[in-house]
Amino acid sequence: MSDLVLYEVGGCPFCIRVRNKLDDLGLEYESVMVPRMHAERTEVKAISGQTGVPVLVDEEHGIDGMAESADIVDYLEETYGDD
């Protein structure tokens, strides 16, 4: 199991943005597809306190449930980027 886990919904443009950044950085991650219906996203709610996706978990760095694609992309770049 990877330390990085991405909770996402297929076809979600915000999720795709995060997946693209993970791929650009060559990071291995586990993808967890969640239901389209917000009311059924109990796992995401338990992790992040909300039902929106994407949500990133990075156990190695103590990230328990980061939401918002822009925040996730910035975090990945700062934490795993070459700069």
Secondary structure, 3 states (H helix, E strand, C coil): CCCEEEEECCCCHHHHHHHHHHHHCCCCCEEEECCCCHHHCHHHHHHHCCCCCCEEEEHHHCEEEEECHHHHHHHHHHHHCCC
